[in-house]
């Protein structure tokens, strides 16, 4: 599964995974990152499952500017 994480494309070996587990694999604290379904334009909660073929972006909620 390919996702966009912090502006770069990342490969995850799973075919489907819960958002909470995805964030854990990426080392991204769920308090500081949003998971977005780019096709539907919706934020995904930790209990949702993403699967191969979904267009997913994991974006930081923190601004370093």
PDB file of N, CA, C and O in Angstrom:
ATOM      1  N   UNK A   1       0.852  -1.171   0.000  1.00  0.00           N
ATOM      2  CA  UNK A   1       0.000   0.000   0.000  1.00  0.00           C
ATOM      3  C   UNK A   1       0.895   1.230   0.000  1.00  0.00           C
ATOM      4  O   UNK A   1       1.869   1.297   0.750  1.00  0.00           O
ATOM      5  N   UNK A   2       0.570   2.180  -0.823  1.00  0.00           N
ATOM      6  CA  UNK A   2       1.325   3.437  -0.872  1.00  0.00           C
ATOM      7  C   UNK A   2       0.481   4.552  -0.267  1.00  0.00           C
ATOM      8  O   UNK A   2      -0.709   4.686  -0.552  1.00  0.00           O
ATOM      9  N   UNK A   3       1.134   5.345   0.574  1.00  0.00           N
ATOM     10  CA  UNK A   3       0.467   6.494   1.172  1.00  0.00           C
ATOM     11  C   UNK A   3       1.401   7.694   1.075  1.00  0.00           C
ATOM     12  O   UNK A   3       2.598   7.543   0.830  1.00  0.00           O
ATOM     13  N   UNK A   4       0.853   8.863   1.266  1.00  0.00           N
ATOM     14  CA  UNK A   4       1.665  10.078   1.346  1.00  0.00           C
ATOM     15  C   UNK A   4       1.800  10.407   2.827  1.00  0.00           C
ATOM     16  O   UNK A   4       0.806  10.605   3.526  1.00  0.00           O
ATOM     17  N   UNK A   5       3.045  10.463   3.293  1.00  0.00           N
ATOM     18  CA  UNK A   5       3.331  10.740   4.695  1.00  0.00           C
ATOM     19  C   UNK A   5       4.315  11.892   4.775  1.00  0.00           C
ATOM     20  O   UNK A   5       5.460  11.783   4.336  1.00  0.00           O
ATOM     21  N   UNK A   6       3.853  12.994   5.339  1.00  0.00           N
ATOM     22  CA  UNK A   6       4.708  14.174   5.501  1.00  0.00           C
ATOM     23  C   UNK A   6       5.318  14.632   4.177  1.00  0.00           C
ATOM     24  O   UNK A   6       6.484  15.023   4.121  1.00  0.00           O
ATOM     25  N   UNK A   7       4.510  14.579   3.105  1.00  0.00           N
ATOM     26  CA  UNK A   7       4.928  15.093   1.815  1.00  0.00           C
ATOM     27  C   UNK A   7       5.693  14.126   0.931  1.00  0.00           C
ATOM     28  O   UNK A   7       6.065  14.488  -0.185  1.00  0.00           O
ATOM     29  N   UNK A   8       5.938  12.911   1.392  1.00  0.00           N
ATOM     30  CA  UNK A   8       6.652  11.933   0.558  1.00  0.00           C
ATOM     31  C   UNK A   8       5.853  10.638   0.483  1.00  0.00           C
ATOM     32  O   UNK A   8       5.073  10.324   1.382  1.00  0.00           O
ATOM     33  N   UNK A   9       6.055   9.898  -0.590  1.00  0.00           N
ATOM     34  CA  UNK A   9       5.344   8.636  -0.764  1.00  0.00           C
ATOM     35  C   UNK A   9       6.060   7.535   0.014  1.00  0.00           C
ATOM     36  O   UNK A   9       7.281   7.394  -0.062  1.00  0.00           O
ATOM     37  N   UNK A  10       5.279   6.761   0.760  1.00  0.00           N
ATOM     38  CA  UNK A  10       5.814   5.695   1.603  1.00  0.00           C
ATOM     39  C   UNK A  10       5.095   4.400   1.265  1.00  0.00           C
ATOM     40  O   UNK A  10       3.884   4.399   1.045  1.00  0.00           O
ATOM     41  N   UNK A  11       5.833   3.299   1.224  1.00  0.00           N
ATOM     42  CA  UNK A  11       5.266   1.976   0.950  1.00  0.00           C
ATOM     43  C   UNK A  11       5.055   1.235   2.269  1.00  0.00           C
ATOM     44  O   UNK A  11       5.969   1.137   3.088  1.00  0.00           O
ATOM     45  N   UNK A  12       3.845   0.715   2.466  1.00  0.00           N
ATOM     46  CA  UNK A  12       3.500  -0.092   3.635  1.00  0.00           C
ATOM     47  C   UNK A  12       3.151  -1.490   3.109  1.00  0.00           C
ATOM     48  O   UNK A  12       2.374  -1.592   2.159  1.00  0.00           O
ATOM     49  N   UNK A  13       3.693  -2.572   3.688  1.00  0.00           N
ATOM     50  CA  UNK A  13       3.475  -3.909   3.129  1.00  0.00           C
ATOM     51  C   UNK A  13       2.053  -4.458   3.275  1.00  0.00           C
ATOM     52  O   UNK A  13       1.693  -5.389   2.555  1.00  0.00           O
ATOM     53  N   UNK A  14       1.243  -3.921   4.171  1.00  0.00           N
ATOM     54  CA  UNK A  14      -0.103  -4.445   4.396  1.00  0.00           C
ATOM     55  C   UNK A  14      -1.046  -4.126   3.238  1.00  0.00           C
ATOM     56  O   UNK A  14      -0.898  -3.105   2.568  1.00  0.00           O
ATOM     57  N   UNK A  15      -2.018  -5.015   3.012  1.00  0.00           N
ATOM     58  CA  UNK A  15      -3.062  -4.789   2.007  1.00  0.00           C
ATOM     59  C   UNK A  15      -4.211  -3.973   2.592  1.00  0.00           C
ATOM     60  O   UNK A  15      -4.889  -3.234   1.878  1.00  0.00           O
ATOM     61  N   UNK A  16      -4.425  -4.117   3.919  1.00  0.00           N
ATOM     62  CA  UNK A  16      -5.392  -3.281   4.621  1.00  0.00           C
ATOM     63  C   UNK A  16      -4.933  -3.158   6.072  1.00  0.00           C
ATOM     64  O   UNK A  16      -4.301  -4.059   6.623  1.00  0.00           O
ATOM     65  N   UNK A  17      -5.273  -2.004   6.680  1.00  0.00           N
ATOM     66  CA  UNK A  17      -4.801  -1.723   8.034  1.00  0.00           C
ATOM     67  C   UNK A  17      -5.688  -0.654   8.664  1.00  0.00           C
ATOM     68  O   UNK A  17      -6.167   0.248   7.977  1.00  0.00           O
ATOM     69  N   UNK A  18      -5.903  -0.758   9.964  1.00  0.00           N
ATOM     70  CA  UNK A  18      -6.650   0.281  10.682  1.00  0.00           C
ATOM     71  C   UNK A  18      -5.785   1.532  10.781  1.00  0.00           C
ATOM     72  O   UNK A  18      -4.560   1.446  10.870  1.00  0.00           O
ATOM     73  N   UNK A  19      -6.429   2.682  10.766  1.00  0.00           N
ATOM     74  CA  UNK A  19      -5.728   3.955  10.835  1.00  0.00           C
ATOM     75  C   UNK A  19      -4.818   4.022  12.060  1.00  0.00           C
ATOM     76  O   UNK A  19      -3.687   4.498  11.963  1.00  0.00           O
ATOM     77  N   UNK A  20      -5.295   3.557  13.199  1.00  0.00           N
ATOM     78  CA  UNK A  20      -4.487   3.593  14.423  1.00  0.00           C
ATOM     79  C   UNK A  20      -3.196   2.795  14.251  1.00  0.00           C
ATOM     80  O   UNK A  20      -2.132   3.241  14.679  1.00  0.00           O
ATOM     81  N   UNK A  21      -3.281   1.615  13.626  1.00  0.00           N
ATOM     82  CA  UNK A  21      -2.101   0.782  13.406  1.00  0.00           C
ATOM     83  C   UNK A  21      -1.176   1.393  12.349  1.00  0.00           C
ATOM     84  O   UNK A  21       0.046   1.283  12.453  1.00  0.00           O
ATOM     85  N   UNK A  22      -1.747   2.023  11.354  1.00  0.00           N
ATOM     86  CA  UNK A  22      -0.956   2.707  10.335  1.00  0.00           C
ATOM     87  C   UNK A  22      -0.099   3.789  10.976  1.00  0.00           C
ATOM     88  O   UNK A  22       1.098   3.881  10.707  1.00  0.00           O
ATOM     89  N   UNK A  23      -0.708   4.598  11.816  1.00  0.00           N
ATOM     90  CA  UNK A  23       0.035   5.658  12.488  1.00  0.00           C
ATOM     91  C   UNK A  23       1.147   5.091  13.365  1.00  0.00           C
ATOM     92  O   UNK A  23       2.246   5.643  13.419  1.00  0.00           O
ATOM     93  N   UNK A  24       0.858   3.994  14.045  1.00  0.00           N
ATOM     94  CA  UNK A  24       1.864   3.356  14.892  1.00  0.00           C
ATOM     95  C   UNK A  24       3.047   2.874  14.041  1.00  0.00           C
ATOM     96  O   UNK A  24       4.201   3.063  14.423  1.00  0.00           O
ATOM     97  N   UNK A  25       2.762   2.255  12.896  1.00  0.00           N
ATOM     98  CA  UNK A  25       3.823   1.775  11.995  1.00  0.00           C
ATOM     99  C   UNK A  25       4.705   2.917  11.497  1.00  0.00           C
ATOM    100  O   UNK A  25       5.914   2.760  11.323  1.00  0.00           O
ATOM    101  N   UNK A  26       4.079   4.060  11.275  1.00  0.00           N
ATOM    102  CA  UNK A  26       4.810   5.221  10.771  1.00  0.00           C
ATOM    103  C   UNK A  26       5.550   5.967  11.892  1.00  0.00           C
ATOM    104  O   UNK A  26       6.362   6.851  11.619  1.00  0.00           O
ATOM    105  N   UNK A  27       5.268   5.608  13.150  1.00  0.00           N
ATOM    106  CA  UNK A  27       5.864   6.323  14.275  1.00  0.00           C
ATOM    107  C   UNK A  27       5.255   7.702  14.449  1.00  0.00           C
ATOM    108  O   UNK A  27       5.903   8.624  14.943  1.00  0.00           O
ATOM    109  N   UNK A  28       3.997   7.831  14.035  1.00  0.00           N
ATOM    110  CA  UNK A  28       3.288   9.108  14.070  1.00  0.00           C
ATOM    111  C   UNK A  28       2.256   9.085  15.195  1.00  0.00           C
ATOM    112  O   UNK A  28       1.343   8.259  15.187  1.00  0.00           O
ATOM    113  N   UNK A  29       2.400   9.980  16.149  1.00  0.00           N
ATOM    114  CA  UNK A  29       1.474  10.073  17.275  1.00  0.00           C
ATOM    115  C   UNK A  29       0.107  10.540  16.777  1.00  0.00           C
ATOM    116  O   UNK A  29       0.007  11.547  16.075  1.00  0.00           O
ATOM    117  N   UNK A  30      -0.937   9.808  17.141  1.00  0.00           N
ATOM    118  CA  UNK A  30      -2.289  10.127  16.656  1.00  0.00           C
ATOM    119  C   UNK A  30      -2.770  11.504  17.113  1.00  0.00           C
ATOM    120  O   UNK A  30      -3.723  12.036  16.543  1.00  0.00           O
ATOM    121  N   UNK A  31      -2.142  12.083  18.113  1.00  0.00           N
ATOM    122  CA  UNK A  31      -2.514  13.432  18.562  1.00  0.00           C
ATOM    123  C   UNK A  31      -1.997  14.512  17.614  1.00  0.00           C
ATOM    124  O   UNK A  31      -2.524  15.624  17.600  1.00  0.00           O
ATOM    125  N   UNK A  32      -0.978  14.200  16.830  1.00  0.00           N
ATOM    126  CA  UNK A  32      -0.315  15.206  16.018  1.00  0.00           C
ATOM    127  C   UNK A  32      -0.401  14.978  14.519  1.00  0.00           C
ATOM    128  O   UNK A  32       0.191  15.729  13.744  1.00  0.00           O
ATOM    129  N   UNK A  33      -1.136  13.940  14.097  1.00  0.00           N
ATOM    130  CA  UNK A  33      -1.260  13.658  12.669  1.00  0.00           C
ATOM    131  C   UNK A  33      -2.715  13.391  12.296  1.00  0.00           C
ATOM    132  O   UNK A  33      -3.469  12.793  13.064  1.00  0.00           O
ATOM    133  N   UNK A  34      -3.093  13.844  11.105  1.00  0.00           N
ATOM    134  CA  UNK A  34      -4.412  13.586  10.537  1.00  0.00           C
ATOM    135  C   UNK A  34      -4.257  12.589   9.401  1.00  0.00           C
ATOM    136  O   UNK A  34      -3.256  12.606   8.685  1.00  0.00           O
ATOM    137  N   UNK A  35      -5.243  11.725   9.238  1.00  0.00           N
ATOM    138  CA  UNK A  35      -5.258  10.791   8.120  1.00  0.00           C
ATOM    139  C   UNK A  35      -6.433  11.184   7.228  1.00  0.00           C
ATOM    140  O   UNK A  35      -7.579  11.242   7.674  1.00  0.00           O
ATOM    141  N   UNK A  36      -6.125  11.450   5.972  1.00  0.00           N
ATOM    142  CA  UNK A  36      -7.109  12.002   5.046  1.00  0.00           C
ATOM    143  C   UNK A  36      -7.321  11.048   3.882  1.00  0.00           C
ATOM    144  O   UNK A  36      -6.364  10.574   3.270  1.00  0.00           O
ATOM    145  N   UNK A  37      -8.590  10.771   3.581  1.00  0.00           N
ATOM    146  CA  UNK A  37      -8.955  10.031   2.369  1.00  0.00           C
ATOM    147  C   UNK A  37      -9.048  11.081   1.264  1.00  0.00           C
ATOM    148  O   UNK A  37      -9.997  11.864   1.231  1.00  0.00           O
ATOM    149  N   UNK A  38      -8.077  11.100   0.368  1.00  0.00           N
ATOM    150  CA  UNK A  38      -8.008  12.142  -0.651  1.00  0.00           C
ATOM    151  C   UNK A  38      -9.123  12.047  -1.683  1.00  0.00           C
ATOM    152  O   UNK A  38      -9.525  13.069  -2.238  1.00  0.00           O
ATOM    153  N   UNK A  39      -9.633  10.851  -1.956  1.00  0.00           N
ATOM    154  CA  UNK A  39     -10.714  10.697  -2.935  1.00  0.00           C
ATOM    155  C   UNK A  39     -12.031  11.246  -2.408  1.00  0.00           C
ATOM    156  O   UNK A  39     -12.791  11.872  -3.146  1.00  0.00           O
ATOM    157  N   UNK A  40     -12.298  11.009  -1.127  1.00  0.00           N
ATOM    158  CA  UNK A  40     -13.561  11.457  -0.533  1.00  0.00           C
ATOM    159  C   UNK A  40     -13.436  12.815   0.140  1.00  0.00           C
ATOM    160  O   UNK A  40     -14.443  13.446   0.461  1.00  0.00           O
ATOM    161  N   UNK A  41     -12.195  13.269   0.356  1.00  0.00           N
ATOM    162  CA  UNK A  41     -11.982  14.556   1.009  1.00  0.00           C
ATOM    163  C   UNK A  41     -12.415  14.541   2.460  1.00  0.00           C
ATOM    164  O   UNK A  41     -12.918  15.543   2.969  1.00  0.00           O
ATOM    165  N   UNK A  42     -12.222  13.399   3.144  1.00  0.00           N
ATOM    166  CA  UNK A  42     -12.667  13.258   4.529  1.00  0.00           C
ATOM    167  C   UNK A  42     -11.520  12.847   5.441  1.00  0.00           C
ATOM    168  O   UNK A  42     -10.594  12.148   5.032  1.00  0.00           O
ATOM    169  N   UNK A  43     -11.605  13.301   6.689  1.00  0.00           N
ATOM    170  CA  UNK A  43     -10.684  12.836   7.716  1.00  0.00           C
ATOM    171  C   UNK A  43     -11.117  11.452   8.164  1.00  0.00           C
ATOM    172  O   UNK A  43     -12.313  11.173   8.257  1.00  0.00           O
ATOM    173  N   UNK A  44     -10.157  10.586   8.441  1.00  0.00           N
ATOM    174  CA  UNK A  44     -10.457   9.230   8.888  1.00  0.00           C
ATOM    175  C   UNK A  44     -10.157   9.099  10.373  1.00  0.00           C
ATOM    176  O   UNK A  44      -9.121   9.563  10.848  1.00  0.00           O
ATOM    177  N   UNK A  45     -11.064   8.467  11.100  1.00  0.00           N
ATOM    178  CA  UNK A  45     -10.861   8.222  12.521  1.00  0.00           C
ATOM    179  C   UNK A  45     -10.019   6.967  12.712  1.00  0.00           C
ATOM    180  O   UNK A  45      -9.843   6.176  11.785  1.00  0.00           O
ATOM    181  N   UNK A  46      -9.505   6.795  13.920  1.00  0.00           N
ATOM    182  CA  UNK A  46      -8.579   5.698  14.221  1.00  0.00           C
ATOM    183  C   UNK A  46      -9.158   4.305  13.993  1.00  0.00           C
ATOM    184  O   UNK A  46      -8.405   3.356  13.776  1.00  0.00           O
ATOM    185  N   UNK A  47     -10.485   4.164  14.037  1.00  0.00           N
ATOM    186  CA  UNK A  47     -11.098   2.844  13.884  1.00  0.00           C
ATOM    187  C   UNK A  47     -11.342   2.452  12.420  1.00  0.00           C
ATOM    188  O   UNK A  47     -11.674   1.301  12.138  1.00  0.00           O
ATOM    189  N   UNK A  48     -11.179   3.399  11.491  1.00  0.00           N
ATOM    190  CA  UNK A  48     -11.411   3.108  10.068  1.00  0.00           C
ATOM    191  C   UNK A  48     -10.298   2.241   9.502  1.00  0.00           C
ATOM    192  O   UNK A  48      -9.160   2.278   9.970  1.00  0.00           O
ATOM    193  N   UNK A  49     -10.645   1.466   8.495  1.00  0.00           N
ATOM    194  CA  UNK A  49      -9.675   0.597   7.812  1.00  0.00           C
ATOM    195  C   UNK A  49      -9.380   1.196   6.444  1.00  0.00           C
ATOM    196  O   UNK A  49     -10.292   1.555   5.700  1.00  0.00           O
ATOM    197  N   UNK A  50      -8.089   1.299   6.122  1.00  0.00           N
ATOM    198  CA  UNK A  50      -7.684   1.717   4.782  1.00  0.00           C
ATOM    199  C   UNK A  50      -7.123   0.489   4.076  1.00  0.00           C
ATOM    200  O   UNK A  50      -6.559  -0.406   4.705  1.00  0.00           O
ATOM    201  N   UNK A  51      -7.291   0.466   2.762  1.00  0.00           N
ATOM    202  CA  UNK A  51      -6.864  -0.718   2.013  1.00  0.00           C
ATOM    203  C   UNK A  51      -6.106  -0.319   0.760  1.00  0.00           C
ATOM    204  O   UNK A  51      -6.102   0.839   0.342  1.00  0.00           O
ATOM    205  N   UNK A  52      -5.465  -1.320   0.178  1.00  0.00           N
ATOM    206  CA  UNK A  52      -4.712  -1.135  -1.068  1.00  0.00           C
ATOM    207  C   UNK A  52      -5.596  -0.428  -2.087  1.00  0.00           C
ATOM    208  O   UNK A  52      -6.747  -0.816  -2.290  1.00  0.00           O
ATOM    209  N   UNK A  53      -5.066   0.597  -2.720  1.00  0.00           N
ATOM    210  CA  UNK A  53      -5.823   1.335  -3.729  1.00  0.00           C
ATOM    211  C   UNK A  53      -6.437   2.625  -3.212  1.00  0.00           C
ATOM    212  O   UNK A  53      -6.744   3.517  -4.003  1.00  0.00           O
ATOM    213  N   UNK A  54      -6.622   2.745  -1.895  1.00  0.00           N
ATOM    214  CA  UNK A  54      -7.128   4.001  -1.327  1.00  0.00           C
ATOM    215  C   UNK A  54      -6.048   5.070  -1.458  1.00  0.00           C
ATOM    216  O   UNK A  54      -4.857   4.779  -1.340  1.00  0.00           O
ATOM    217  N   UNK A  55      -6.466   6.292  -1.700  1.00  0.00           N
ATOM    218  CA  UNK A  55      -5.512   7.401  -1.767  1.00  0.00           C
ATOM    219  C   UNK A  55      -5.531   8.097  -0.408  1.00  0.00           C
ATOM    220  O   UNK A  55      -6.467   8.823  -0.071  1.00  0.00           O
ATOM    221  N   UNK A  56      -4.468   7.854   0.363  1.00  0.00           N
ATOM    222  CA  UNK A  56      -4.407   8.287   1.749  1.00  0.00           C
ATOM    223  C   UNK A  56      -3.226   9.227   1.957  1.00  0.00           C
ATOM    224  O   UNK A  56      -2.133   8.994   1.440  1.00  0.00           O
ATOM    225  N   UNK A  57      -3.459  10.290   2.718  1.00  0.00           N
ATOM    226  CA  UNK A  57      -2.383  11.183   3.117  1.00  0.00           C
ATOM    227  C   UNK A  57      -2.372  11.297   4.629  1.00  0.00           C
ATOM    228  O   UNK A  57      -3.418  11.459   5.257  1.00  0.00           O
ATOM    229  N   UNK A  58      -1.186  11.211   5.208  1.00  0.00           N
ATOM    230  CA  UNK A  58      -0.995  11.416   6.644  1.00  0.00           C
ATOM    231  C   UNK A  58      -0.266  12.739   6.775  1.00  0.00           C
ATOM    232  O   UNK A  58       0.856  12.903   6.295  1.00  0.00           O
ATOM    233  N   UNK A  59      -0.937  13.693   7.446  1.00  0.00           N
ATOM    234  CA  UNK A  59      -0.425  15.061   7.502  1.00  0.00           C
ATOM    235  C   UNK A  59      -0.285  15.519   8.949  1.00  0.00           C
ATOM    236  O   UNK A  59      -1.153  15.248   9.779  1.00  0.00           O
ATOM    237  N   UNK A  60       0.796  16.204   9.242  1.00  0.00           N
ATOM    238  CA  UNK A  60       1.040  16.726  10.581  1.00  0.00           C
ATOM    239  C   UNK A  60       0.075  17.868  10.903  1.00  0.00           C
ATOM    240  O   UNK A  60      -0.281  18.655  10.026  1.00  0.00           O
ATOM    241  N   UNK A  61      -0.341  17.949  12.155  1.00  0.00           N
ATOM    242  CA  UNK A  61      -1.192  19.055  12.586  1.00  0.00           C
ATOM    243  C   UNK A  61      -0.356  20.205  13.134  1.00  0.00           C
ATOM    244  O   UNK A  61      -0.891  21.270  13.440  1.00  0.00           O
ATOM    245  N   UNK A  62       0.949  19.996  13.258  1.00  0.00           N
ATOM    246  CA  UNK A  62       1.843  21.012  13.802  1.00  0.00           C
ATOM    247  C   UNK A  62       2.425  21.872  12.697  1.00  0.00           C
ATOM    248  O   UNK A  62       2.732  21.390  11.607  1.00  0.00           O
ATOM    249  N   UNK A  63       2.570  23.131  12.993  1.00  0.00           N
ATOM    250  CA  UNK A  63       3.192  24.057  12.059  1.00  0.00           C
ATOM    251  C   UNK A  63       4.536  24.491  12.617  1.00  0.00           C
ATOM    252  O   UNK A  63       4.637  24.897  13.775  1.00  0.00           O
ATOM    253  N   UNK A  64       5.553  24.404  11.796  1.00  0.00           N
ATOM    254  CA  UNK A  64       6.894  24.748  12.251  1.00  0.00           C
ATOM    255  C   UNK A  64       7.301  26.151  11.813  1.00  0.00           C
ATOM    256  O   UNK A  64       8.462  26.536  11.958  1.00  0.00           O
ATOM    257  N   UNK A  65       6.342  26.922  11.272  1.00  0.00           N
ATOM    258  CA  UNK A  65       6.647  28.220  10.700  1.00  0.00           C
ATOM    259  C   UNK A  65       6.827  29.284  11.693  1.00  0.00           C
ATOM    260  O   UNK A  65       7.089  30.430  11.329  1.00  0.00           O
TER     261      UNK A  65
END
